[in-house]
Amino acid sequence: MFVERVLDHWNVGQGAKFNPMRKTALRDLRTAKDLPSALREWGYPEAKTIATHAKNLSNLKNFSFSDFKETLETSEEAYCLVFGTGFGLTNEFMAGCYGLLEPIKGSSLDDYRHLSVRSAVSICLDRLLGS
C-alpha cells in the first residue's frame, strides 16, 4: 500500500508536477505480493536469487563482484539481485537465497558498512554492468 501511494504521488500527484521525468523513470515499476510472485510475473520463476548483505554469510555461495559479473556475462540462467533496507533482509529470506554478493567495503576502522539502498544499488550496478 505504501509503494502504491509513493507511485501515485510521482505518477499523478504533486510529484508528477514537480518532476515530470520521474514519471518516465517509474512507468515500468510494478508491485507484487512477494518475490516468487514477481519472478513469475516477469517470466523468470526459476531465477536464482542473489542477495546483498553488509556481512558475509558462510551458509550461502559467496560471489565477488568480478565472479558474479562473469557469471552474468556467460550464464544462460536468470538471476535476481535483491537489496535490503534499514536492518537488511530477514534470516528466513536469506536462507532461501542461492547466493550472496560480497559486501561493499568502506574505510571505516570499525568495519561499519551501512549505505543507503540507492548508493548500494548504484555501486553494485556499476561494478556488475559497467565497463
N, C-alpha and C positions, 0 to 999 in steps of 0.2 A: 504494500500500500504506500509506503514511504517513497519507494522508487517511482511509482506511478505519479505521485504528487510532484516530485522533482522533474520528471519528464514533462508533465503538464505545464509546469512553470516555464520551462525552456522552449516548449513547442508552441504553446498558445497563450501563456500568461505574460506577466511583466518581463520575464527573461527574454521572451521572443522579440519584444520591442527593444529591449536594452541591447541585445546581442543577437541579431538575426542569423549570423553564421553558426552559432551554437546549435540551432535547429538542424542545420545541414549535417553537422558532426554527429548528431544523435538520431538521425532519421532511421537508421537500421537497428537501433537498440531495441531489444525485446526482453521482457521479464519471463521467468519460468519458476515453477514451484520448487525445483531443486536441480542439481547439476545433471543427474541422469535424464530428467525431462528435457532440459536444454539441449543436451547432446543428441537426443532422439530428434528433437525439432530441427536441429541444424543438419541432421543427416549423418551424424557420426556417433552412433550409440556405442561403438566399441572403442572409442578414443581412449588412449591411456592418459590418466591424469597425472600431471607433474605439478607438485605444489612448491610454494616458496615458504621459507621459514627463516627466522633470524638465527636459528641454531641448526647444526647438523643433527639428524636423527638416524641412528645406526640401523634401525629396522627397515629402512627404505633404501632402494637403489639410489645412490647419490650421483648427480651429474654435475660436472664442472660446466661453465658456460661454453667452453670450446667443445667439450664432448657432446653437449646437447645440441649445439649449433650444427655439428657434423651429423648427428642423428637426424635432425630436421631436414638437412640437405640431401641425405642419402636414403632415408627410410620411406617406405610406401605407407607406413602406419600413420594414423591420425593421433595427434596429441592435443591435450587441453591444458594450458598453463593457468593455474589458479593462484590468486594473490589473496592473502588475508588482510584484515584491517584491525586496528586497535590492538586487541590481545591475540591476534593471529587466528589460525584455523583450529577447530576443535581436535582433540586427540582422536575422536571417533572418525572424523573426516580424514585426518592424516593416515589413519590405519588402512583406509581403503584406497589410498593413492598408489600408483605404480612407482613413482619416484619423486625425488626431491632435488630441486635446483639449488646449487650452492648459495650460501648467504652472500649478500653484498657486504664486503668488508670495508670498514671505515678506519680511521686512525685513532679512535678512542683508546686511551690507555686501559680502561676497564672493559673493553670489548663490547660496549653498548652499541646495538645495531638497529635502532628504530629509525625508519624512514616513513614519510607519508607514502601512501599507496601510489599516488601519482608519480612521485620521484622513483620509487622502486620499479614501477612498470616502465617508465622511460628508460632507466638504466638497463633493465633486462632486455627490452626490445631492441635497444641499440646494440647490445652485446650479442644478441642472437640473430638479428636480421640485418644489422649494419654491415658495411663493407669491411 
